[in-house]
Amino acid sequence: MCIYEMNKIGTVLLDCLEVVASDGRLWMVGMGPQVVYSADYSFQDIVPEYVISKYEDDSRAEVYHYIRKRGNELFLFPGMGKYLRVINCETGAVQNMDLLCEKWDCEYYYTQDVIEFADVYYIFPAYFSNPLLRFDGKGVLECAGWIEAMQKLAGRSSGFVTESVIYDDGKAWMPLHGTNRVVCTILAEMRVECYDIPKDGYFIDIMQKQGDSFWIVPFGMGNYVILWSPEKGIIKEYSDFSSEQRFLEEYAFARIVCRRDSVWFLPRVADAIVVLDLDADRFEAIELPEDFCRTGAGSFLPKCCAYAVKGSQLILPACGSVQHLIIDMDKKKIISKIDAKLLERDYEKTYRRLQRRYYGAREWFCKALEDSRLLELERNGGQGRAIDSETYGEKIWMRICKT
């Protein structure tokens, strides 16, 4: 029955949480069941690389939202979890690194974003219950004093820290959640600077840097998009959106992409991409396929619209839908829709390959079979025929490995 289930023809949705480009390919981490997969920029060659968690309802599994790749190593950071996972792409070896220490009284680490500076990954927390961490590829250390500085600036010791983090030239810029304050962390010195947006009742959701200025979107508290500079203050305000009233929704947008002649606001829950044409000084909307973004996605999924840019093409991996999209940014239109489903048999082969490398092949399977049998006997009040897990487990395992 186990073999039959593994060979059924079905599909698995490749639903992307985040994407990074490395060695001419896109590397993505998908939602539950969590899969790491890679693809060329046209999505014609999609390869399932690793299955992290096989079951959507596996409460024991880490929930990985962020992926980074350096050389032959993949780094997976949890959106909510206890461990950072390192995968060696050559050997398949997997290593888990603890993100929590006794000093911080919390069950999980909640990641808001991961920034790379001077070959070190800085793991920014989503909540004040977690510190800022630094990971050099070998170990995880706390950036002492940073979270206390954030608490002082925010005027609170609990709740969200931020909704977005932007890296630029050794500096990490971020809005303090629920305020009109922008914080800049100079990473080399671990020094914090703070700026106030001079606008009452304006709570910042996300922002993006363009040159010396920032494009800033509010958190459902007003109908303004602002171009702001730390030196010049508010440079320009946009408030006449007509059909682009989507800016009024909470968690409406996830990311901002800046080009020389346009600014692209990518959705988190909205049903369209909103584009500000800087030459015409007006907004346009590019309608997306129905249910492209996840229903109800909020702060728990901070990067719901992962993207990559290659030349004039904006690549959007599937985000709750069944299609990957490629958009021509010059013509402002969708030019390609690619099926985001993977054959279940290919998915299962990837899962079994990881199990053989990570758990030690036959020993893991025999133990799993024995545990399953013991649970069955327990449910039946101890009634049933006992089996030799070593003998039968090895035979079944070898049969599966050949399929």
C-alpha positions as CSV (number, residue, x, y, z in Angstrom):
1,M,0.0,0.0,0.0
2,C,2.9,2.3,0.8
3,I,4.5,1.7,-2.6
4,Y,1.1,2.1,-4.3
5,E,0.5,5.5,-2.7
6,M,4.0,6.7,-3.7
7,N,3.5,5.9,-7.3
8,K,0.0,7.4,-7.8
9,I,-0.1,10.0,-10.5
10,G,-1.0,13.3,-8.8
11,T,0.3,16.8,-8.6
12,V,1.9,19.0,-6.0
13,L,1.6,22.8,-6.2
14,L,4.9,24.7,-6.3
15,D,3.7,27.6,-4.2
16,C,6.6,30.0,-3.7
17,L,7.4,31.9,-0.5
18,E,10.8,33.4,-1.6
19,V,13.1,33.2,-4.5
20,V,16.9,33.9,-5.0
21,A,19.0,33.8,-8.1
22,S,22.2,31.8,-8.1
23,D,24.4,30.3,-10.9
24,G,21.9,31.3,-13.6
25,R,18.9,29.6,-11.9
26,L,16.1,30.6,-9.6
27,W,16.0,28.8,-6.2
28,M,12.7,28.9,-4.4
29,V,11.2,27.6,-1.2
30,G,7.6,26.6,-1.4
31,M,4.8,26.5,1.2
32,G,3.5,23.3,2.8
33,P,4.3,20.7,1.8
34,Q,7.6,22.6,1.8
35,V,9.8,22.0,-1.3
36,V,13.0,23.6,-2.4
37,Y,13.0,23.7,-6.2
38,S,15.0,25.4,-8.9
39,A,14.1,26.7,-12.4
40,D,15.6,28.5,-15.3
41,Y,14.4,32.0,-15.9
42,S,11.7,30.8,-18.4
43,F,10.4,28.2,-16.0
44,Q,10.7,25.5,-18.7
45,D,13.2,23.5,-16.6
46,I,11.8,23.0,-13.1
47,V,13.7,20.7,-10.8
48,P,12.5,19.6,-7.3
49,E,15.7,19.8,-5.2
50,Y,14.7,19.0,-1.6
51,V,11.5,18.2,0.3
52,I,11.7,19.9,3.7
53,S,8.4,18.9,5.2
54,K,6.1,16.4,3.5
55,Y,2.8,17.2,5.2
56,E,1.0,20.5,5.4
57,D,-0.4,19.7,8.9
58,D,3.0,18.5,10.4
59,S,3.1,20.7,13.5
60,R,6.5,19.3,14.3
61,A,8.1,20.7,11.2
62,E,9.8,24.1,10.9
63,V,8.1,26.6,8.7
64,Y,10.8,28.0,6.4
65,H,10.1,31.3,4.6
66,Y,13.6,32.5,3.5
67,I,16.2,30.9,1.3
68,R,19.8,32.0,0.5
69,K,22.4,30.2,-1.6
70,R,26.2,30.5,-1.4
71,G,28.4,28.2,-3.4
72,N,27.2,24.6,-2.8
73,E,25.3,25.5,0.3
74,L,21.6,26.3,0.8
75,F,20.5,28.2,3.9
76,L,16.9,28.0,5.0
77,F,15.6,30.5,7.6
78,P,12.3,29.9,9.4
79,G,9.5,32.3,9.2
80,M,8.5,30.7,12.5
81,G,10.8,28.0,14.0
82,K,13.7,27.1,16.2
83,Y,16.4,26.1,13.6
84,L,18.3,27.4,10.7
85,R,18.8,24.6,8.2
86,V,22.0,24.2,6.1
87,I,21.9,21.9,3.1
88,N,25.0,20.9,1.2
89,C,24.0,20.6,-2.5
90,E,26.8,18.2,-3.4
91,T,26.5,15.7,-0.6
92,G,22.9,16.2,0.5
93,A,24.1,16.6,4.1
94,V,21.7,18.5,6.3
95,Q,22.6,20.5,9.5
96,N,20.3,22.3,11.9
97,M,21.5,25.3,13.9
98,D,19.7,26.6,17.0
99,L,18.4,30.1,16.7
100,L,17.3,30.4,20.4
101,C,19.3,30.7,23.6
102,E,18.3,30.5,27.3
103,K,18.5,34.3,27.6
104,W,15.4,34.8,25.4
105,D,12.3,33.3,26.9
106,C,10.4,32.4,23.7
107,E,9.3,29.1,22.0
108,Y,10.1,30.1,18.4
109,Y,12.1,32.6,16.4
110,Y,10.1,34.8,14.0
111,T,12.1,36.1,11.1
112,Q,11.2,39.2,9.2
113,D,14.0,39.3,6.7
114,V,17.6,38.1,6.1
115,I,20.3,40.6,4.9
116,E,23.8,39.7,3.7
117,F,26.6,42.1,4.5
118,A,30.4,41.3,4.5
119,D,29.7,37.5,4.0
120,V,27.5,37.5,7.1
121,Y,23.7,36.9,7.1
122,Y,21.8,39.2,9.5
123,I,18.5,37.7,10.6
124,F,16.1,40.5,11.5
125,P,13.2,39.5,13.9
126,A,9.6,40.2,13.3
127,Y,8.8,40.4,17.0
128,F,10.4,42.1,20.0
129,S,10.6,38.7,21.7
130,N,13.5,37.8,19.4
131,P,17.0,39.5,19.0
132,L,18.8,40.5,15.9
133,L,21.1,37.5,14.9
134,R,24.2,37.2,12.8
135,F,25.1,34.0,10.9
136,D,28.5,33.6,9.3
137,G,27.9,30.2,7.7
138,K,29.2,28.3,10.7
139,G,27.5,29.6,13.8
140,V,24.7,31.9,15.1
141,L,25.4,34.9,17.4
142,E,23.3,37.6,18.9
143,C,23.8,41.3,18.0
144,A,23.8,42.5,21.6
145,G,21.8,45.6,22.4
146,W,20.0,46.0,19.1
147,I,16.6,44.8,20.2
148,E,16.7,46.9,23.3
149,A,17.4,50.0,21.1
150,M,14.4,49.1,18.9
151,Q,12.2,48.7,22.0
152,K,13.2,52.2,23.2
153,L,12.6,53.8,19.8
154,A,9.2,52.1,19.5
155,G,8.2,52.8,23.0
156,R,7.1,49.2,23.7
157,S,8.7,45.9,24.5
158,S,6.3,43.5,22.7
159,G,4.6,43.2,19.4
160,F,5.9,43.6,15.8
161,V,9.2,45.2,15.1
162,T,8.8,45.9,11.4
163,E,7.1,44.8,8.1
164,S,10.1,45.2,5.8
165,V,13.9,45.5,5.8
166,I,15.9,47.1,3.0
167,Y,19.6,46.7,2.5
168,D,21.7,49.4,0.8
169,D,25.5,49.9,1.1
170,G,26.1,48.4,4.5
171,K,22.9,49.9,6.0
172,A,19.6,48.2,6.9
173,W,16.6,50.5,6.6
174,M,13.3,49.5,8.2
175,P,10.0,51.2,9.3
176,L,9.1,50.7,13.0
177,H,5.7,48.9,13.0
178,G,2.7,51.1,13.9
179,T,4.7,54.4,13.7
180,N,5.9,56.9,11.2
181,R,9.6,56.2,12.2
182,V,12.3,54.9,9.9
183,V,15.3,53.2,11.5
184,C,18.7,52.8,9.9
185,T,21.2,50.2,11.3
186,I,24.8,50.8,10.2
187,L,25.8,47.1,10.3
188,A,29.6,47.5,10.5
189,E,29.2,49.5,13.7
190,M,25.8,48.1,14.9
191,R,24.7,51.7,15.4
192,V,21.1,52.8,15.0
193,E,19.8,56.1,13.5
194,C,16.2,57.2,13.6
195,Y,14.1,59.5,11.3
196,D,10.5,60.7,11.7
197,I,8.1,61.1,8.7
198,P,6.5,64.5,9.4
199,K,2.9,63.3,8.8
200,D,0.3,62.8,11.5
201,G,-1.5,59.5,11.5
202,Y,0.7,58.0,8.9
203,F,1.8,54.4,9.8
204,I,4.4,53.0,7.5
205,D,3.9,49.5,6.0
206,I,6.6,48.9,3.4
207,M,9.2,51.0,1.6
208,Q,11.9,50.7,-1.0
209,K,15.0,52.8,-1.6
210,Q,15.6,54.6,-5.0
211,G,18.8,56.6,-5.1
212,D,18.8,58.8,-2.0
213,S,15.1,58.6,-1.5
214,F,12.5,56.1,-0.4
215,W,9.1,55.2,-1.7
216,I,6.8,54.5,1.2
217,V,3.4,52.9,1.4
218,P,1.0,53.3,4.5
219,F,-0.5,50.5,6.5
220,G,-4.2,51.0,5.8
221,M,-4.2,54.3,7.6
222,G,-4.4,56.8,4.7
223,N,-4.5,57.2,1.0
224,Y,-1.0,58.6,0.5
225,V,2.1,57.1,-1.2
226,I,5.1,59.2,-0.3
227,L,8.5,59.9,-1.8
228,W,10.7,60.8,1.1
229,S,14.4,61.5,1.8
230,P,16.2,61.6,5.1
231,E,17.9,64.8,4.1
232,K,15.0,66.6,2.3
233,G,12.0,65.2,4.1
234,I,8.8,64.6,2.1
235,I,9.6,65.3,-1.6
236,K,6.2,64.3,-3.1
237,E,2.8,62.9,-2.1
238,Y,0.5,60.8,-4.2
239,S,-3.2,60.7,-3.1
240,D,-5.3,60.6,-6.3
241,F,-5.4,56.9,-7.1
242,S,-8.9,56.5,-8.8
243,S,-9.1,52.7,-9.3
244,E,-5.9,52.1,-7.4
245,Q,-7.7,52.6,-4.0
246,R,-6.1,49.2,-3.2
247,F,-3.5,51.2,-1.2
248,L,-6.2,51.6,1.5
249,E,-6.2,47.9,2.3
250,E,-4.2,46.6,5.2
251,Y,-1.3,44.4,4.1
252,A,-2.2,45.3,0.5
253,F,1.3,45.2,-0.9
254,A,4.4,43.1,-0.1
255,R,7.2,44.6,-2.1
256,I,8.3,47.6,-4.1
257,V,10.4,47.3,-7.3
258,C,12.1,50.5,-8.6
259,R,13.1,51.2,-12.2
260,R,14.4,54.3,-13.8
261,D,11.0,55.3,-15.2
262,S,8.5,53.5,-13.0
263,V,7.8,52.1,-9.5
264,W,6.1,48.7,-9.2
265,F,4.0,47.9,-6.1
266,L,3.7,44.1,-5.9
267,P,0.7,42.7,-4.0
268,R,0.3,40.7,-0.8
269,V,-3.5,40.4,-0.9
270,A,-4.4,42.9,-3.7
271,D,-5.6,41.5,-7.1
272,A,-3.3,43.6,-9.2
273,I,0.2,45.1,-9.6
274,V,0.1,48.8,-9.3
275,V,2.6,50.7,-11.4
276,L,3.5,54.4,-11.1
277,D,4.7,55.7,-14.4
278,L,7.2,58.4,-13.4
279,D,7.3,60.0,-16.9
280,A,3.5,60.4,-17.1
281,D,3.2,60.8,-13.3
282,R,0.2,58.5,-13.1
283,F,-0.8,55.1,-11.7
284,E,-1.7,52.0,-13.8
285,A,-2.9,48.6,-12.8
286,I,-1.9,45.2,-14.2
287,E,-4.6,42.7,-13.3
288,L,-3.4,39.3,-12.1
289,P,-5.0,35.9,-12.6
290,E,-7.8,35.1,-10.1
291,D,-6.5,34.0,-6.6
292,F,-2.9,34.7,-7.6
293,C,-2.1,35.9,-4.0
294,R,-3.0,33.9,-0.9
295,T,-6.3,34.6,0.7
296,G,-5.9,36.2,4.1
297,A,-2.2,36.5,3.9
298,G,-1.0,39.0,6.5
299,S,1.9,39.5,8.8
300,F,2.5,35.8,9.2
301,L,3.5,35.5,5.5
302,P,5.5,38.7,5.1
303,K,6.9,38.0,1.6
304,C,3.8,36.6,-0.2
305,C,4.9,38.0,-3.6
306,A,8.4,36.7,-4.3
307,Y,10.0,38.1,-7.4
308,A,13.1,38.2,-9.6
309,V,14.1,40.6,-12.3
310,K,16.0,39.7,-15.5
311,G,16.5,42.5,-17.9
312,S,13.1,44.0,-18.6
313,Q,11.2,40.9,-17.3
314,L,9.6,40.6,-13.9
315,I,9.3,37.0,-12.8
316,L,6.6,36.1,-10.3
317,P,6.7,32.5,-9.0
318,A,3.2,31.2,-8.1
319,C,1.9,32.7,-4.9
320,G,-1.2,30.8,-4.0
321,S,-2.2,30.2,-7.6
322,V,-1.4,27.4,-10.1
323,Q,0.8,29.6,-12.4
324,H,4.2,31.2,-12.5
325,L,4.0,34.6,-14.3
326,I,6.5,36.5,-16.5
327,I,5.8,40.2,-17.1
328,D,7.3,42.5,-19.7
329,M,8.0,45.6,-17.6
330,D,8.4,47.8,-20.7
331,K,5.1,46.9,-22.2
332,K,3.5,46.4,-18.7
333,K,1.8,43.2,-19.6
334,I,1.9,39.5,-18.7
335,I,3.7,37.6,-21.5
336,S,3.9,34.1,-20.1
337,K,1.9,31.9,-17.7
338,I,3.6,28.6,-16.7
339,D,2.0,25.6,-14.9
340,A,3.2,25.6,-11.3
341,K,2.4,22.0,-10.6
342,L,4.8,19.1,-10.1
343,L,4.1,15.5,-10.7
344,E,3.7,13.7,-7.4
345,R,5.9,10.9,-8.4
346,D,8.8,13.3,-9.0
347,Y,8.0,15.0,-5.7
348,E,8.1,11.6,-3.9
349,K,11.4,10.6,-5.5
350,T,12.9,13.9,-4.2
351,Y,11.5,13.2,-0.7
352,R,12.9,9.7,-0.6
353,R,16.3,10.9,-1.9
354,L,16.5,13.3,1.0
355,Q,15.3,10.7,3.5
356,R,18.1,8.3,2.4
357,R,20.7,11.0,2.9
358,Y,19.4,12.7,6.0
359,Y,18.1,9.9,8.1
360,G,20.3,7.0,7.2
361,A,18.3,5.0,4.7
362,R,17.2,1.5,6.0
363,E,17.7,2.4,9.7
364,W,15.2,5.3,9.5
365,F,12.6,3.4,7.5
366,C,12.7,0.3,9.8
367,K,12.3,2.6,12.8
368,A,9.4,4.4,11.2
369,L,7.8,1.1,10.3
370,E,8.2,-0.2,13.9
371,D,6.8,3.1,15.4
372,S,3.8,2.9,13.0
373,R,3.2,-0.8,14.0
374,L,3.4,0.0,17.7
375,L,0.8,2.8,17.3
376,E,-1.5,0.5,15.4
377,L,-1.2,-2.2,18.2
378,E,-1.9,0.5,20.8
379,R,-5.0,1.7,19.0
380,N,-6.3,-1.9,18.7
381,G,-5.8,-2.5,22.4
382,G,-2.6,-4.6,21.8
383,Q,-4.4,-7.0,19.4
384,G,-2.7,-7.9,16.1
385,R,0.1,-9.8,14.6
386,A,3.6,-8.6,15.5
387,I,6.1,-8.1,12.6
388,D,9.9,-8.2,12.4
389,S,10.6,-4.5,11.5
390,E,14.2,-5.3,10.6
391,T,13.3,-8.0,8.1
392,Y,10.2,-6.6,6.5
393,G,11.4,-3.0,6.8
394,E,14.6,-3.7,4.8
395,K,12.6,-5.6,2.1
396,I,10.1,-2.8,1.7
397,W,12.8,-0.1,1.8
398,M,14.8,-1.7,-1.0
399,R,11.6,-2.1,-3.1
400,I,10.9,1.6,-2.7
401,C,14.4,2.7,-3.5
402,K,14.1,0.9,-6.9
403,T,10.9,2.6,-7.9
